[in-house]
């Protein structure tokens, strides 16, 4: 699977680090899940806008 490097500001990194710790997951898994969910939401939003036209 491809790997990517993402730069986060200090506040965002701290947030995702706390979420990962609370969930018992790696920060990489939490970031991956968050980005995957965002991609799905953006895709659904784009499809909805396309249907409105």
Number of C-alpha atoms within 10 A of each C-alpha: 3 3 5 5 5 6 7 10 7 8 9 11 14 13 12 19 18 13 16 17 13 9 11 10 12 14 19 12 12 18 17 12 12 12 12 11 12 12 12 11 12 11 12 12 12 11 11 11 10 9 8 6 5
